[in-house]
Amino acid sequence: MKSLFHLAFNVTHLDEARHFYGGVLGCTEGRSASTWVDFDFFGHQLSLHLGEPFKTERTGRVGDTLVPMPHFGLVLALPDWQAMASRLQAAKTEFILPPQARFEGQPGEQWTMFFCDPFGNPIELKGFRSLDTLYSA
């Protein structure tokens, strides 16, 4: 079954959301109204609505770093992940966990980075040499 993921969450300013999701991340804008805007988040649908962003706490352990929970993200092929890391660094993104490799030389070897959108919504991006190893243990 082929399916796409849909996630709706709150932001406090739609123009700032457009700048970040459209300008910084490079997502294509879809439908919108005065209180929400949709984005094509790399083939998945994000619906950003005006409101109070969800509460997060740094309770998730990634290596030696506590990261915000809950969070959402994306899994990319490594070259795409590297391009996105460069794009975010050029935009002077403040990282919770800067771009780095994890589990080097092990099954499931991956690269990760954590950051928040301008509203405090946490995002993790992962990169894999082969997406077939996503669930390798």
Secondary structure, 3 states (H helix, E strand, C coil): CCCCCEEEEEECCHHHHHHHHHHHCCCEEEEEECCEEEEEECCEEEEEEECCCCCCEEEEEECCEEEEECCEEEEEEHHHHHHHHHHHHHCCCCEEEEEEEECCCCCCCEEEEEEECCCCCEEEEEEECCHHHCCCC
